[in-house]
Amino acid sequence: MQTIQIVVDPILLKAADAAATRGNLNRSELVREALRRHLKWLDELELEERDRAGYLAQPQSAEEYRVWEEAAAWPED
């Protein structure tokens, strides 16, 4: 692992230290986990945007999704 320095304001540092204590982590572990989660979230956003762009470029026809609407409908008594 590599050591880095980051600058945070005192309020954020106090909140981070409190969260680390609650999670039984040290400050470095908390920051690593937060960074992992944030990077995963960014990847998910990128995938969602790619999907959205694909559906906008080639939208589904009514016939393609009608089958699923019928499957999701409540059965008639």
C-alpha positions in Angstrom: 0.0 0.0 0.0 1.0 3.6 -0.5 0.7 6.4 1.9 -1.1 9.6 0.7 -2.0 12.9 2.3 -5.4 14.5 2.0 -6.7 17.8 3.2 -10.2 17.8 4.9 -11.9 20.5 6.9 -12.2 20.0 10.7 -15.9 19.1 10.6 -15.5 16.4 8.0 -12.5 15.0 10.0 -14.5 14.9 13.2 -17.4 13.1 11.4 -15.0 10.6 9.8 -13.3 9.8 13.1 -16.7 9.3 14.7 -17.8 7.0 11.9 -14.5 5.1 12.1 -15.0 4.6 15.8 -18.6 3.4 15.3 -17.5 1.0 12.6 -14.5 -0.2 14.7 -12.1 0.9 12.0 -9.2 3.2 11.9 -9.3 6.3 9.8 -7.3 4.8 6.9 -9.7 1.8 6.7 -12.7 4.1 6.7 -11.2 6.2 3.8 -10.3 3.2 1.8 -13.8 1.7 2.2 -15.4 5.0 1.3 -13.2 5.3 -1.8 -14.0 1.8 -2.9 -17.7 2.4 -2.5 -17.5 5.7 -4.4 -15.6 4.2 -7.3 -18.1 1.3 -7.5 -21.0 3.9 -7.5 -19.2 5.8 -10.3 -18.9 2.5 -12.3 -22.6 1.8 -11.8 -23.5 5.3 -13.0 -21.4 4.9 -16.1 -23.1 1.5 -16.9 -26.6 3.1 -16.4 -25.7 6.0 -18.7 -24.4 3.6 -21.3 -27.7 1.6 -21.1 -29.8 4.7 -21.2 -27.9 5.9 -24.3 -28.4 2.5 -26.0 -32.1 2.5 -25.3 -32.4 6.1 -26.6 -30.4 5.1 -29.8 -32.5 2.0 -30.4 -35.8 2.3 -28.4 -37.9 -0.8 -27.8 -41.1 -1.2 -29.9 -44.4 -1.6 -28.2 -44.5 -5.3 -29.2 -41.2 -5.9 -27.4 -42.5 -4.8 -24.0 -46.2 -5.7 -24.3 -45.4 -9.3 -23.4 -43.8 -8.1 -20.1 -46.8 -5.8 -19.3 -49.1 -8.7 -19.7 -47.0 -11.0 -17.5 -46.9 -8.3 -14.8 -50.7 -7.7 -14.8 -52.9 -9.0 -12.0 -54.8 -12.0 -13.1 -58.5 -11.5 -13.6 -60.8 -13.5 -11.3 
